[in-house]
Amino acid sequence: MQIGIKLKELRIMKGLTQEELADRAELSKGFISQLERDLTSPSIATLMDILQCLGTDLKDFFNDSPDEQVVFKSTDYFEKIDSDFKNRIEWIIPNAQKNTMEPIRITLEPDGSTYPDNPHEGEEFGYVLQGSITLYLGKKIFKVRKGESFYFTPNKEHYIKASSKSGASLIWVSSPPNF
């Protein structure tokens, strides 16, 4: 572990200059500079003082637990194919049901659809990547084409159906997770 780089990142995150950190920790600016470039090593007591000035402690500073995943590849996706409705649903953020929102990618064959979803709390958003769909929201019907998006409160039964000619592909986000 490069202590200096990690200290510098913490200092910058806190919006402090080297001089401000040095003043708070009762050290010289030169010492902080050397520390951040890994040219010197602090004693445990000095490191504890610096970390206290940065709002953390030894335990958290040295905790090397892996960061949460930010980028997801197609190998991370979970896929479900529903031949009755002629659709494929891909959960593009694994375990998103524990998050505030849950995005999925839906691919619909010509005349394919999603199953009718009952009214529920939350919000729904979609963006059509290819083709066109018809959005059924209660008794209202909306045509949504490639490059267009939709957003609604799902307080009525709702579903989508692809065009009979081209099918469709779209990103659909539900908050809270509902898929």
C-alpha positions as CSV (number, residue, x, y, z in Angstrom):
1,M,0.0,0.0,0.0
2,Q,1.2,3.5,-0.9
3,I,0.4,5.4,2.2
4,G,1.4,8.7,0.7
5,I,-1.0,8.5,-2.2
6,K,-3.8,7.5,0.0
7,L,-3.1,10.4,2.4
8,K,-3.0,12.8,-0.5
9,E,-6.4,11.6,-1.8
10,L,-7.9,12.0,1.6
11,R,-6.5,15.5,2.0
12,I,-7.8,16.6,-1.4
13,M,-11.2,15.0,-0.7
14,K,-11.3,17.1,2.5
15,G,-10.4,20.2,0.6
16,L,-7.2,20.9,2.5
17,T,-3.9,22.2,1.2
18,Q,-0.7,20.6,2.4
19,E,-0.1,23.6,4.5
20,E,-3.5,23.4,6.2
21,L,-3.1,19.8,7.0
22,A,0.4,20.4,8.3
23,D,-0.9,23.2,10.6
24,R,-3.7,21.0,12.0
25,A,-1.3,18.1,12.6
26,E,1.4,20.4,14.0
27,L,3.8,19.2,11.3
28,S,5.8,21.0,8.6
29,K,4.4,21.4,5.0
30,G,7.7,19.8,3.8
31,F,7.0,16.7,5.9
32,I,3.5,16.3,4.5
33,S,4.9,16.8,1.0
34,Q,7.5,14.1,1.5
35,L,4.9,11.8,3.0
36,E,2.5,12.2,0.1
37,R,5.4,11.3,-2.3
38,D,6.3,8.3,-0.2
39,L,9.8,9.7,0.4
40,T,9.4,9.3,4.2
41,S,7.3,7.2,6.5
42,P,5.4,8.5,9.6
43,S,5.5,7.0,13.0
44,I,2.3,5.3,14.1
45,A,1.6,8.3,16.5
46,T,2.1,10.8,13.7
47,L,0.0,8.8,11.2
48,M,-2.8,8.7,13.8
49,D,-2.6,12.5,14.3
50,I,-2.8,13.1,10.5
51,L,-5.7,10.7,10.1
52,Q,-7.6,12.3,12.9
53,C,-7.1,15.7,11.1
54,L,-8.5,14.0,8.0
55,G,-11.6,12.6,9.9
56,T,-10.6,8.9,9.9
57,D,-8.7,6.4,11.9
58,L,-6.1,3.6,11.3
59,K,-8.8,0.9,10.9
60,D,-10.7,2.7,8.2
61,F,-7.5,3.9,6.5
62,F,-6.0,0.4,6.1
63,N,-9.3,-1.3,5.3
64,D,-8.7,-2.7,1.9
65,S,-12.2,-4.1,1.3
66,P,-13.0,-4.1,-2.4
67,D,-14.8,-1.1,-3.7
68,E,-18.4,-1.6,-4.8
69,Q,-18.7,-2.5,-8.5
70,V,-19.4,0.6,-10.7
71,V,-19.0,-0.8,-14.2
72,F,-20.9,-3.9,-15.3
73,K,-20.1,-6.0,-18.4
74,S,-22.4,-8.3,-20.3
75,T,-20.9,-11.3,-18.5
76,D,-22.4,-9.8,-15.3
77,Y,-26.0,-9.7,-16.7
78,F,-28.7,-12.1,-15.8
79,E,-31.1,-13.0,-18.6
80,K,-34.6,-14.4,-18.7
81,I,-36.4,-15.4,-22.0
82,D,-40.2,-15.6,-22.0
83,S,-41.3,-17.3,-25.2
84,D,-45.0,-16.8,-24.3
85,F,-44.6,-13.0,-24.4
86,K,-41.8,-13.1,-27.0
87,N,-39.4,-11.1,-24.9
88,R,-35.9,-11.3,-23.4
89,I,-35.2,-9.4,-20.2
90,E,-31.6,-8.6,-19.1
91,W,-30.9,-7.4,-15.6
92,I,-28.0,-5.2,-16.5
93,I,-27.1,-4.3,-12.9
94,P,-26.9,-7.5,-10.8
95,N,-28.7,-7.5,-7.5
96,A,-30.2,-4.0,-8.3
97,Q,-33.4,-5.0,-6.4
98,K,-31.5,-3.9,-3.2
99,N,-30.9,-0.5,-4.7
100,T,-33.2,2.5,-5.1
101,M,-33.8,1.8,-8.8
102,E,-33.5,-1.2,-11.0
103,P,-32.6,-0.9,-14.7
104,I,-33.3,-3.7,-17.2
105,R,-32.8,-4.1,-20.9
106,I,-35.8,-5.5,-22.7
107,T,-35.7,-7.0,-26.2
108,L,-39.1,-7.7,-27.8
109,E,-39.6,-9.7,-30.9
110,P,-42.2,-8.4,-33.4
111,D,-45.5,-8.3,-31.5
112,G,-43.7,-9.2,-28.3
113,S,-44.8,-7.7,-25.0
114,T,-44.2,-7.5,-21.3
115,Y,-46.7,-9.1,-19.0
116,P,-49.3,-6.7,-17.6
117,D,-48.1,-5.2,-14.3
118,N,-50.5,-4.2,-11.6
119,P,-50.5,-0.7,-10.1
120,H,-47.7,-0.2,-7.5
121,E,-45.8,2.6,-5.8
122,G,-42.8,4.3,-7.4
123,E,-41.8,5.6,-10.8
124,E,-41.0,4.0,-14.2
125,F,-38.8,5.3,-16.9
126,G,-37.9,3.9,-20.3
127,Y,-35.8,4.7,-23.3
128,V,-36.3,3.0,-26.7
129,L,-33.0,1.9,-28.3
130,Q,-34.4,0.3,-31.4
131,G,-37.8,-0.1,-33.0
132,S,-40.9,1.2,-31.5
133,I,-43.3,0.2,-28.8
134,T,-46.8,1.0,-27.6
135,L,-47.1,1.8,-23.9
136,Y,-50.4,0.8,-22.3
137,L,-51.1,2.8,-19.1
138,G,-54.5,2.0,-17.8
139,K,-56.9,3.0,-20.6
140,K,-54.3,5.3,-22.3
141,I,-52.1,4.2,-25.2
142,F,-48.8,5.9,-26.1
143,K,-46.6,5.3,-29.2
144,V,-42.9,5.5,-28.3
145,R,-40.2,5.4,-31.1
146,K,-36.5,4.9,-31.2
147,G,-34.7,7.7,-29.4
148,E,-37.8,8.6,-27.4
149,S,-38.4,8.0,-23.7
150,F,-41.3,7.6,-21.3
151,Y,-41.8,8.3,-17.7
152,F,-44.9,7.6,-15.5
153,T,-46.2,6.8,-12.0
154,P,-47.3,3.2,-12.2
155,N,-50.7,3.7,-10.5
156,K,-52.6,1.9,-13.2
157,E,-52.0,-1.5,-14.9
158,H,-49.3,-1.1,-17.5
159,Y,-47.3,-3.0,-20.1
160,I,-45.6,-2.4,-23.4
161,K,-45.9,-4.1,-26.8
162,A,-43.5,-4.0,-29.7
163,S,-44.3,-3.1,-33.3
164,S,-45.5,-6.0,-35.4
165,K,-42.8,-5.2,-38.0
166,S,-39.6,-4.6,-36.2
167,G,-39.8,-5.5,-32.5
168,A,-38.0,-3.3,-30.1
169,S,-35.1,-2.9,-27.6
170,L,-35.3,-0.6,-24.6
171,I,-33.9,0.3,-21.3
172,W,-36.5,0.3,-18.5
173,V,-35.9,1.6,-15.0
174,S,-38.2,1.0,-12.1
175,S,-37.9,2.8,-8.7
176,P,-38.2,1.2,-6.3
177,P,-37.2,-2.1,-7.9
178,N,-40.2,-4.0,-9.3
179,F,-39.0,-6.4,-12.0
